[in-house]
Amino acid sequence: MKIVYLITTKGHGKGGHFHSLNTIANAMGNSNDVHVINVGVQQSVSLDASNYKISFVKYNGYNFLKVYSQLKKLVKDICPKAVHAFDVESFAFGRLLSRSLKQPNYLNKCGGPNPKRYYPKANNLVLFSYENRSFFELQKGYKNVRINLIPNRVLPVEVDNERVEAFNKKYSMKEETTILRIARIGYHYHNSILQGVNLVRWLIEQGCEVKLIILGTIQNEEVYENILAYIDQQNMTEHVIVEIEDMFTKKASQLINVGDFIIGTGRNFMEAASLDKTMLVPYKDEDYPLLVDADNFNQVFETNFSPRTRVNNYNSTINLENILNVIKSKSRVHSKLWFNNYFNVNEAIAKYTDLYSSSGKRKMFIIDTVFNILYSIRALVLK
């Protein structure tokens, strides 16, 4: 089967949905002829094309018609079974290309909060989270949209033992318990990092030997300085490592083994689960992350392990005591079963194959198509 995936680069091209597409395209490429077309201001460095072909088409918003003409020629030569867009901006092209091929169109919403304003109507909408599925199923405007929940989007992590050893040597790591947060250092993950600092401070007050490791590139200098200042104010400088060097932040998931506990969100949570790590997630409007266990997993999964997490009957004191008990008993909360059941991209291959093979409806949604095109143009012009 020939498949074309579309994705748009408006900035650095390192966001989670680029990694998700890369993993899915590589997995589908094992048994299919897969071609990824990246439109936008620059080609994403996250698309490694190890198991698929890749093309880049410069798109700045002003040249929409020219880009569509280029894509139409490219897709005509490929003659795919399906054209599947991984963001709203590229779906403006994808839906037109699918119509020219007389095929249903496909759009992925790669997690994140429910849309508050415009979101396109696709023939087939693929979602990563239960939260998003519940939202779209309740919207009258999407009653003619086929909604598909396929959360599987990561491969088991292959640990880079050499870099893990180099990290441990650099920081003279001993026998202390380590809590790892891998995240870009910017506004979006600011609070989740502070929650990690708060947790380590509390655990030290309880007599634990523990360190927090923050591993990530600086996305916002002001946030970075704010985090360093907060660590200093809390007298936690000796107990927190902030690592921003490319040697350790590039493909940071390969260093997950530097952490005993992982504060994870989205695909980062899923990758750590492949190594059976004890997992925590940022908790909304709280000072500490939540320990994920069999009792609350389904609720945490509902919001895709995001900072929007809330669970029924939450009690901050009990949560902290549970974390403390796991550390003191040197036990763990196993997460590998969650990975096998819900996250492994290899389990999604059959789901995507079935999706593309079924005929489905080809409703045009003409007015929505116009809105989608205008949205795409505006997003690139105002990036």
Buried (B, 14 or more C-beta within 10 A) or exposed (E): BBBBBBBBBBEBBBBBBBBBBBBBBBBBBEEBBBBBBBBBBEBBEBBBBEBBBBBBBBBBBEBBEEBBEBBBEBBEEBEBBBBBBBBBBBBBBBBBBBBBBEBBBBBBBBBBBBBEEEBBBBBBBBBBBBBBBBBBEEBEEBEEBBBBBBBBBBBBBEBBEEBBEBBBEEBEBEEEBBBBBBBBBBEBBBBBBBBBBBBBBBBBEEEBEBBBBBBBBBBBEEBBEBBBEBBEEBEBEEBBBBBEEEEBBEEBBBBBBBBBBBBBBBBBBBBBBBBBBBBBBBBBEBBBBBBBBEEBBEBBBBBBBBBBBBBEEBEEEEBBEBBBEBBEEEEBBBBEEBBBEBBBBEBBBEBBBEBBEEEBEEBEBEEBBEBBBEBBBEBBEEB
